[in-house]
Amino acid sequence: MTETVTYKVEMSLTGRLTQLPDSQRIFGALIYLYAERYSSERATLLVSKIREGELYISLSNMLPRNYLPLPQTYLLDSLSGQPSDQSDRKKDKRTYKEIKKRSFMKLAEIYKAIENPNQDDYLYPFSCIESSQQIHAAIDSLRYDMPGLDPNVYSVPEVNVVEVLEEGKKEIVTEFSFYLCADKGDESAKLLDALHHAKESKRRFFLGAKASQGFNTFIVNCIHSLEWGNSADQPNTYLNLGMLLPQEINFNLSSLKLFTSERRPYDSAGGWAKEFSGQFISFIDAGSIVFVKEALKTAGCSIQSPFNSRDIVFGNAFLLPINIDRRKQHDAPSTS
């Protein structure tokens, strides 16, 4: 089996956010970067190899730097499986609220939560996403000094990713990272070279809508090479960090959260294509605990887009080895 290389790519947010980019959005940006650096023909060949399983590449979502998605579903499953009296049930409700508040935690705190889901004082620090609406006004109608013509006022949904250091103390996060794993070879070396070139040139990555208005833009700060080793006791248990289209996983031993989205073609000039009916697809969301049947590379897959034969729906999420013995549990998988 081909050896893989793993990198942590650190990025800075250069404006504001409407959504935290997921692994599919990052994949599209990397393919665009690859085509820009080499050629569209080589990028098309790269995408084809990934779709056919000839080249393994996995990606995480964009994450607050040094934080990982909390396995909320796994923790809540653990709580529901514990016998309890009336006082315990009250504590469970408080714990449930504390777990749901925490979207991301550091790995050491995640292990503490796994060891004891029903914490007396729940763990800090953590990170979460807060939503808001910002009011904007289009000034085109004022440019021509036309009396009686009001500006076009509209709202834009925004999010802030915040780090909660302790109760009542939080800071807005502007430093993020994503993880990349790929087969060693010419393609991954070229992709890494393109990322390094983007870092040196301070090239901006547009990772979401309204980039022309300064939203969802990032730059690369640093690229680290990493060594992820499997635990000798638990070689098959992983924390999902991205959007996973499952191929060979054990659903009975996994603890899964599903994410369903509508897909249709998008054109930068014309917007969403109205002539196509939307198609829905479900992914295993970040924060799920995934028990892999065989090799890690067979856990996820990418499939051909229903709209364009050259495009794919990318589903190879980055899976982080984590020490949880799911083989001792035989409950059916839960979804939320």
ZIFEN-V844470 format. One record per residue. N is the residue number from 1. OMEGA is omega in whole degrees, -180 to 180 (* if undefined). Layout:
((N OMEGA) (N OMEGA))
This chain:
((1 -177) (2 178) (3 -180) (4 173) (5 -176) (6 -179) (7 169) (8 -177) (9 -178) (10 -176) (11 174) (12 173) (13 -176) (14 178) (15 177) (16 -173) (17 165) (18 175) (19 177) (20 -174) (21 177) (22 -174) (23 178) (24 178) (25 179) (26 178) (27 179) (28 179) (29 180) (30 178) (31 177) (32 177) (33 180) (34 179) (35 180) (36 -176) (37 -175) (38 175) (39 178) (40 179) (41 180) (42 177) (43 178) (44 178) (45 178) (46 180) (47 179) (48 179) (49 179) (50 -180) (51 -177) (52 -180) (53 179) (54 180) (55 -179) (56 171) (57 174) (58 -176) (59 171) (60 165) (61 169) (62 -175) (63 171) (64 -173) (65 179) (66 176) (67 178) (68 179) (69 179) (70 177) (71 -174) (72 -178) (73 178) (74 -179) (75 180) (76 174) (77 -180) (78 178) (79 -176) (80 -179) (81 -178) (82 175) (83 -176) (84 172) (85 -175) (86 -179) (87 177) (88 -180) (89 176) (90 178) (91 179) (92 179) (93 178) (94 -180) (95 178) (96 180) (97 -180) (98 179) (99 -178) (100 178) (101 -170) (102 178) (103 -176) (104 174) (105 176) (106 -171) (107 -179) (108 180) (109 176) (110 178) (111 177) (112 179) (113 179) (114 -180) (115 -180) (116 -178) (117 -177) (118 -178) (119 174) (120 175) (121 -171) (122 -159) (123 172) (124 -5) (125 172) (126 179) (127 -180) (128 -177) (129 177) (130 -178) (131 177) (132 175) (133 177) (134 -180) (135 179) (136 177) (137 175) (138 -173) (139 -179) (140 -176) (141 180) (142 -173) (143 -175) (144 177) (145 -179) (146 -178) (147 177) (148 -179) (149 -176) (150 175) (151 178) (152 -178) (153 180) (154 -180) (155 179) (156 176) (157 179) (158 173) (159 168) (160 170) (161 -176) (162 173) (163 178) (164 -175) (165 176) (166 -179) (167 177) (168 -179) (169 -179) (170 -180) (171 177) (172 -179) (173 174) (174 -180) (175 -174) (176 176) (177 169) (178 -177) (179 -178) (180 174) (181 -177) (182 171) (183 173) (184 180) (185 -175) (186 -177) (187 -179) (188 177) (189 179) (190 178) (191 177) (192 178) (193 179) (194 178) (195 178) (196 178) (197 178) (198 178) (199 -177) (200 -178) (201 -178) (202 179) (203 179) (204 174) (205 179) (206 -171) (207 178) (208 -178) (209 174) (210 178) (211 179) (212 178) (213 177) (214 180) (215 168) (216 178) (217 -176) (218 169) (219 179) (220 177) (221 -173) (222 178) (223 -178) (224 170) (225 -175) (226 173) (227 175) (228 179) (229 176) (230 173) (231 -180) (232 -177) (233 -174) (234 -177) (235 -172) (236 -175) (237 -173) (238 170) (239 -179) (240 -178) (241 -177) (242 -180) (243 -171) (244 167) (245 -170) (246 175) (247 -179) (248 174) (249 176) (250 -177) (251 -178) (252 -178) (253 180) (254 176) (255 -163) (256 169) (257 -176) (258 174) (259 -179) (260 -179) (261 176) (262 -180) (263 169) (264 -177) (265 178) (266 177) (267 -175) (268 -180) (269 -174) (270 -179) (271 -178) (272 -179) (273 -176) (274 -177) (275 179) (276 172) (277 -178) (278 176) (279 -175) (280 179) (281 -180) (282 177) (283 167) (284 -170) (285 175) (286 -177) (287 176) (288 171) (289 -173) (290 176) (291 -175) (292 -179) (293 -174) (294 -179) (295 180) (296 -176) (297 180) (298 -177) (299 -178) (300 179) (301 172) (302 -176) (303 179) (304 176) (305 177) (306 -175) (307 -177) (308 -176) (309 180) (310 -175) (311 176) (312 167) (313 -173) (314 -176) (315 178) (316 -179) (317 176) (318 -179) (319 -177) (320 178) (321 -179) (322 -172) (323 174) (324 -179) (325 178) (326 -177) (327 178) (328 -177) (329 -175) (330 178) (331 175) (332 180) (333 177) (334 178) (335 177) (336 *))
